[in-house]
Amino acid sequence: MAPGRGADPNHRVFHAPRPSALPELVELLAQANAAGVAIKPERFIPDIPKEMIEKSNQYDIPIIQLPVGIPYIDITYAVMERILDKQVALLRRSEEVYKTLTNLVLTNSGIQVVADNVAELVKSPIWVIGRGGDILVSSPRQTPYEPSPRNRHWEVTVDKQFMGKLIVGKEQLDELELVCVEQARLVFSLELMRKKIAEDTEARLRGNFLEEPLTGMPLSVQEAENKGRQLGLDPGWSWEIGVVEGEQPFTDYESPFLLELNPLLQQASAGLKVRSHVQLQAGRLILFLPSVRMGDAPRKKQEPERASGWAGLLQPLLRRWGTLRCGFGSPCSLWEVHRGYREAQKALRIGIRLHKERRLFAFGEVELFDLMLETSDPGRLNKLVQRNIGKLYEHDKEHGTELVTTLYHYLAAGGSLIEAANRLYIHRNSVKYRMDRIKEMTGMDLDSASSRFELYLCTVYSLLNRTD
């Protein structure tokens, strides 16, 4: 008789046809992870072969010699009774664990209390790590997580979606502890589902509130303050509105870029003690990013090449993605987000025309050009542009050159060949050659400040109105 180790109640009875086969039987039992072998040598064979005893010692398979007068049923019954008693006890304890943990969920005790109970049951520190790598909860509280080959982990899913991992800080768990882990996975799934539903509902309400002014219904000061406070949005926060566009439109909130962006915004928002929000609209992302209180910091123009704050946080991410561009409006109050949104759109539209390789644009750097487009007389301005750089424009159109673009970046760089080369991603000597060619074709005076300013506006107007 060879009942398997552990909780499996199944057993097998081997009848050895000859004593010489008994050592081989021990090897087969070892391969089957058997607990031992019982034999009645007086009935079947004269004695237990020495080779069989040596094999049993080698494989740690005990040989139990049974008296002839004891039937197998007396032994198997006792063994099965012990196994079944153990299974019943395990099931009873499993049910107790399930009731305890489930009751914590039903009474809304919180995910930390659940984690503390699970850690106590498995006698080990535990962590629940979100899919973004952030620690959702740990026990003991605020225990830092360090990956270790001794840790064991299990997936936690919500609606068949991977939400994170339950990690136990020890390598070996007994049967009851494994049962606790399975119950804990279910309970943590319920907690994360409830958290997700609450966050999704709150985000939807905030999104509806913030989207109203974007669709042409500006908020009054009183309305913005009242509704904002109800949704946890402090009316005193200073808001920066960003618009992110890509070569391919965004279709849902599970896009790879958003899976990188959201944890970044959440971490920064937690540090500032504010609530940021991302809205998907017509294939674009609208970013509502609050920071300091209005009046706490002076308004200043952003310089995306040396961006700080929210723009500085997003700049490395945008560079990595390459195909995305983002425009930022100037800081605004909660009831002025429609203005910030329009400015972000203008920053993106104008910035892309002037800087094809850039990924981040701020309204502060294009505000003058926006004013020029809105208030100028197109007919008169076209004549001025034609008079100053008409030859360059025609040459570019005919030969596929970039003389107008080169002149713009040279003037924007304050006459620095090196800075202009960096902006154009070409060599300094190439910029010098083009500038010599420009001066030869136009005879323009670049030593006069007024001439440089006039040429600068002309190149900007030409680039913003080009049809290529």
C-alpha positions in Angstrom: 0.0 0.0 0.0 1.4 3.4 -1.0 -0.8 6.4 -0.2 0.6 9.5 -1.8 2.1 12.3 0.3 0.0 15.3 1.1 -3.8 15.6 0.9 -4.5 13.2 -2.0 -6.6 10.4 -0.6 -6.0 8.1 -3.6 -3.8 5.1 -3.0 -2.5 2.2 -5.0 -1.8 -1.4 -4.1 1.1 -3.0 -5.9 1.5 -6.8 -6.0 5.1 -7.8 -6.7 5.2 -11.0 -8.7 8.7 -11.9 -7.5 11.1 -10.7 -4.8 13.7 -9.5 -7.3 11.2 -6.9 -8.5 10.8 -5.3 -5.1 13.9 -2.9 -5.4 12.5 -1.7 -8.7 9.1 -1.2 -7.0 10.8 1.2 -4.5 12.2 3.2 -7.4 8.7 3.4 -9.0 7.2 4.5 -5.7 9.9 7.2 -5.3 9.1 8.5 -8.8 5.4 8.6 -7.8 6.2 10.6 -4.6 4.8 7.9 -2.4 4.9 8.1 1.3 5.9 4.5 2.0 5.3 0.8 1.2 3.6 -1.8 3.4 4.3 -5.5 2.9 3.4 -8.9 4.4 6.6 -10.9 3.8 5.4 -14.0 5.6 2.5 -14.5 3.2 4.1 -13.5 -0.2 7.9 -13.9 0.3 10.1 -15.4 2.9 11.7 -12.0 3.9 12.3 -8.5 2.7 15.2 -8.4 0.2 18.3 -6.5 1.3 18.4 -4.6 -2.0 14.9 -3.4 -1.3 15.9 -2.1 2.1 18.9 -0.3 0.6 16.7 1.3 -2.0 14.2 2.4 0.7 17.0 4.1 2.6 18.3 5.7 -0.6 14.9 7.2 -1.5 13.6 7.8 2.0 10.7 5.4 1.4 9.9 3.6 4.6 9.0 -0.1 4.5 6.2 -1.1 6.9 6.1 -4.9 7.7 2.5 -5.9 8.3 1.5 -8.9 10.5 -0.2 -11.7 8.5 -3.4 -11.5 10.6 -4.2 -7.9 9.9 -6.4 -7.2 6.8 -5.6 -4.3 4.5 -9.0 -2.8 5.0 -8.1 -2.1 8.7 -5.1 -0.1 7.7 -6.6 1.7 4.7 -9.6 2.7 6.7 -7.5 4.3 9.4 -5.3 6.1 6.9 -8.3 7.4 4.9 -10.0 8.6 8.1 -6.9 10.6 9.0 -6.7 12.1 5.5 -10.4 13.0 5.4 -10.3 14.5 8.9 -7.4 16.7 7.7 -9.4 17.7 4.6 -12.5 18.5 6.6 -10.4 20.6 9.1 -8.8 22.4 6.2 -12.2 23.1 4.5 -13.6 24.3 7.8 -10.7 26.7 8.4 -10.9 27.9 4.8 -14.5 28.8 5.3 -13.7 30.7 8.5 -11.0 32.6 6.6 -13.4 33.4 3.8 -16.1 34.6 6.1 -13.6 36.8 8.1 -12.1 38.5 5.0 -15.5 38.8 3.2 -17.0 40.4 6.3 -14.2 43.0 6.2 -15.2 43.9 2.6 -19.0 44.0 3.4 -18.4 46.3 6.4 -16.2 48.5 4.3 -13.3 48.1 6.7 -10.8 49.2 4.1 -8.1 47.5 2.1 -5.5 48.2 4.8 -7.4 46.2 7.4 -7.8 43.4 4.9 -4.1 43.4 4.2 -3.3 43.3 8.0 -5.5 40.3 8.4 -4.0 38.4 5.5 -0.5 39.2 6.7 -1.4 37.7 10.1 -2.9 34.6 8.5 0.1 33.8 6.4 2.6 35.0 9.0 4.5 37.1 6.6 4.6 40.7 5.2 2.5 41.2 2.1 2.2 43.7 -0.7 -0.4 44.4 -3.3 1.4 46.0 -6.3 -0.6 47.8 -9.0 -0.1 47.2 -12.7 1.9 50.4 -12.8 4.3 49.1 -10.2 3.0 51.3 -7.4 2.2 49.8 -3.9 -1.5 49.8 -3.4 -1.3 48.5 0.1 1.2 46.7 2.3 1.3 45.1 5.7 2.9 46.2 7.9 1.8 49.6 6.7 4.2 51.5 4.5 6.6 48.6 4.2 8.9 49.2 1.2 8.9 46.4 -1.4 12.1 45.0 -2.6 12.0 42.2 -5.2 13.5 38.9 -3.9 13.6 35.3 -5.2 12.2 34.3 -1.9 8.9 36.2 -2.5 5.9 34.5 -4.1 3.3 36.3 -6.0 -0.2 35.8 -7.5 -2.1 37.9 -10.0 -5.1 39.9 -8.9 -7.7 40.5 -11.6 -10.9 42.5 -11.9 -13.4 41.7 -14.7 -10.7 39.5 -16.3 -8.3 42.5 -16.4 -4.9 42.3 -14.7 -4.9 44.9 -11.9 -1.8 43.9 -9.9 -0.1 41.3 -7.9 -0.4 39.9 -4.4 3.1 39.3 -3.1 3.9 37.2 0.0 7.3 37.7 1.6 8.3 34.1 2.1 9.1 31.1 -0.1 7.3 28.2 1.6 3.6 28.2 2.5 1.7 25.4 4.1 -1.7 24.2 2.9 -3.7 26.5 5.1 -1.6 29.5 4.1 -2.1 28.7 0.4 -5.9 28.6 1.1 -5.6 32.0 2.8 -3.8 33.4 -0.3 -6.6 32.2 -2.6 -9.2 33.8 -0.4 -7.1 36.9 -0.2 -6.9 37.2 -4.0 -10.7 37.1 -4.2 -11.1 39.7 -1.5 -8.4 42.0 -2.9 -10.2 41.7 -6.3 -13.4 42.9 -4.7 -11.6 45.8 -2.9 -9.9 46.9 -6.1 -13.2 46.5 -8.1 -14.9 48.8 -5.6 -12.0 51.2 -5.7 -12.1 51.2 -9.5 -15.8 51.8 -9.6 -15.5 54.7 -7.2 -12.6 56.2 -9.1 -14.3 55.8 -12.5 -17.5 57.4 -11.2 -15.6 60.3 -9.7 -13.5 60.7 -12.8 -16.6 60.7 -15.0 -18.3 63.4 -12.9 -15.2 65.5 -13.0 -14.9 65.0 -16.7 -18.5 66.0 -17.3 -17.9 69.1 -15.2 -14.7 70.1 -16.9 -15.9 69.3 -20.4 -18.8 71.8 -20.2 -16.6 74.9 -20.9 -14.7 73.0 -23.6 -18.0 72.6 -25.6 -18.8 76.3 -25.5 -20.5 76.7 -22.1 -18.1 78.7 -19.9 -18.6 78.4 -16.2 -19.5 81.3 -14.0 -17.2 82.0 -11.0 -19.9 80.9 -8.5 -20.8 77.7 -10.5 -17.1 76.8 -10.8 -16.5 77.2 -7.1 -19.6 75.3 -6.0 -19.3 72.3 -8.3 -15.5 72.3 -8.0 -15.6 71.9 -4.2 -18.2 69.1 -4.5 -15.8 67.2 -6.8 -12.7 67.9 -4.7 -11.3 70.6 -7.0 -10.1 73.6 -5.1 -11.2 76.8 -6.8 -8.0 78.4 -5.7 -5.8 76.0 -7.7 -4.0 77.3 -10.8 -4.7 75.2 -13.8 -2.6 74.4 -16.9 -4.6 73.0 -19.8 -2.7 70.7 -22.2 -3.8 69.2 -25.5 -2.0 66.1 -26.7 -2.3 64.9 -30.3 -0.6 62.1 -32.2 -0.3 60.8 -35.7 -2.9 58.2 -34.7 -6.0 59.3 -32.7 -6.5 58.1 -29.1 -9.4 55.7 -29.0 -9.7 54.6 -25.3 -8.2 55.1 -21.9 -6.2 51.9 -22.1 -3.7 53.2 -24.7 -0.1 52.4 -24.0 0.8 56.2 -23.7 -2.0 56.7 -21.1 -0.8 53.7 -19.1 2.6 55.5 -18.8 1.1 59.0 -18.4 -1.4 58.2 -15.6 1.0 57.0 -13.0 3.3 59.9 -13.7 0.4 62.4 -13.2 -0.9 60.6 -10.1 2.5 60.7 -8.4 3.1 64.3 -9.2 -0.5 65.2 -8.1 0.0 63.4 -4.8 3.1 65.4 -4.2 1.3 68.7 -4.9 -1.8 67.5 -3.0 -4.0 68.3 -6.0 -6.2 66.3 -8.4 -5.3 66.2 -12.1 -7.6 64.9 -14.8 -7.3 63.4 -18.3 -10.1 63.7 -20.7 -10.4 61.8 -24.1 -12.1 64.1 -26.7 -12.3 63.6 -30.4 -9.1 61.4 -30.6 -7.1 63.9 -28.5 -6.2 64.0 -24.8 -7.1 67.1 -22.8 -5.0 67.5 -19.6 -6.3 69.4 -16.7 -3.3 69.9 -14.5 -3.6 72.0 -11.3 -0.7 73.2 -9.1 0.0 76.2 -6.9 -2.8 78.5 -5.8 -3.7 81.5 -7.9 -1.6 84.4 -6.7 1.0 82.3 -5.0 3.3 82.5 -8.0 3.8 85.2 -10.6 2.6 84.4 -14.2 5.5 83.9 -16.5 5.9 82.7 -20.0 6.9 79.1 -20.4 10.0 78.2 -22.3 9.5 74.6 -23.4 13.1 74.1 -24.3 13.8 74.6 -20.6 10.4 73.6 -19.3 9.6 73.2 -15.7 6.5 72.2 -13.7 4.0 70.1 -15.6 5.5 70.8 -18.9 8.9 69.8 -17.7 7.4 66.6 -16.2 5.8 65.6 -19.6 8.7 66.6 -21.8 10.8 63.5 -21.4 7.8 61.3 -22.0 6.8 63.1 -25.2 10.3 62.8 -26.5 10.3 59.1 -25.9 7.1 58.6 -27.8 8.2 60.8 -30.7 5.0 60.9 -32.6 3.0 62.9 -30.0 2.9 66.7 -29.5 1.4 68.8 -26.7 0.3 72.4 -26.4 -0.1 74.2 -23.1 -2.2 77.2 -22.4 -1.2 79.9 -19.9 -2.1 79.3 -16.2 -5.8 80.0 -15.5 -8.5 79.7 -12.8 -11.0 77.0 -12.7 -13.7 79.1 -14.3 -11.3 80.1 -17.1 -10.4 76.6 -18.3 -12.1 77.3 -21.7 -9.5 80.1 -22.2 -6.6 77.7 -21.3 -8.0 75.1 -23.7 -8.2 77.5 -26.6 -4.7 78.7 -25.9 -3.4 75.2 -25.8 -4.9 74.5 -29.2 -3.4 77.7 -30.6 0.0 76.8 -29.1 -0.1 73.4 -30.8 -1.3 74.7 -34.1 1.2 77.6 -34.3 4.1 75.8 -32.7 4.0 72.9 -35.1 4.2 75.3 -38.1 7.3 77.0 -36.6 9.1 74.0 -35.1 8.5 70.7 -36.9 10.8 68.7 -34.6 9.5 70.1 -31.3 7.1 68.0 -29.1 6.0 70.7 -26.6 4.6 74.1 -27.1 3.4 76.9 -24.8 1.0 79.7 -25.6 3.3 82.2 -24.0 5.9 81.8 -26.8 3.4 82.2 -29.6 1.0 84.7 -28.1 2.5 87.6 -30.1 2.0 85.6 -33.4 -1.5 84.7 -32.5 -2.2 88.4 -31.9 -0.6 89.3 -35.2 -2.8 86.8 -37.1 -6.0 88.0 -35.4 -5.5 91.8 -35.7 -3.4 92.3 -38.8 -4.7 93.3 -42.3 -3.9 90.2 -44.4 -3.6 92.1 -47.6 -1.1 94.7 -46.3 0.8 92.0 -44.4 1.1 89.8 -47.5 2.6 92.8 -49.4 5.1 93.4 -46.7 6.1 89.7 -46.6 6.4 89.5 -50.4 8.6 92.6 -50.5 11.0 91.3 -47.8 11.2 87.6 -48.3 9.2 86.9 -51.5 12.3 85.8 -53.4 13.2 83.3 -50.7 9.7 81.9 -50.6 9.7 81.4 -54.4 13.2 79.8 -54.3 12.1 77.4 -51.6 8.9 76.5 -53.6 10.8 75.9 -56.8 13.9 74.1 -55.5 12.6 72.5 -52.3 15.0 74.4 -50.1 14.4 75.8 -46.6 15.7 79.3 -46.8 12.7 81.0 -45.1 12.8 78.4 -42.3 16.6 78.9 -41.9 16.2 82.7 -41.7 13.4 82.3 -39.1 15.5 80.1 -36.8 18.6 82.3 -37.3 16.6 85.3 -36.2 14.8 83.5 -33.4 18.2 82.3 -32.1 19.5 85.9 -31.9 21.9 85.5 -34.8 23.7 82.5 -33.4 24.8 80.0 -36.1 25.3 77.2 -33.5 21.8 77.7 -31.9 20.1 77.9 -35.3 22.0 74.7 -36.4 20.7 72.9 -33.2 17.1 74.0 -34.0 17.4 72.8 -37.6 19.3 69.6 -36.8 22.0 70.5 -39.3 25.7 71.5 -39.2 26.8 75.1 -38.3 28.5 75.4 -41.7 25.3 74.6 -43.5 23.5 77.4 -41.7 26.3 79.8 -42.6 26.1 78.8 -46.3 22.4 79.3 -46.3 22.6 82.7 -44.6 25.3 83.8 -47.1 22.9 82.7 -49.9 20.0 84.6 -48.3 22.0 87.8 -48.0 23.1 87.5 -51.6 19.6 87.0 -52.9 17.9 89.7 -50.9 20.6 92.2 -50.0 18.9 92.4 -46.5 20.5 94.4 -43.7 20.7 92.1 -40.6 22.7 94.7 -38.6 19.6 96.8 -38.0 17.4 95.8 -35.0 14.3 97.1 -36.8 15.1 95.2 -39.9 15.7 92.0 -38.0 12.3 92.5 -36.2 10.5 93.1 -39.5 12.1 90.1 -41.1 11.3 88.0 -38.1 7.6 88.8 -38.3 7.6 88.2 -42.0 9.2 84.7 -41.7 6.7 83.8 -38.9 3.7 85.0 -41.0 5.0 83.1 -44.0 5.5 79.8 -42.1 2.1 80.1 -40.4 0.4 80.6 -43.7 2.3 78.1 -45.9 0.2 75.5 -47.6 2.7 72.6 -47.7 
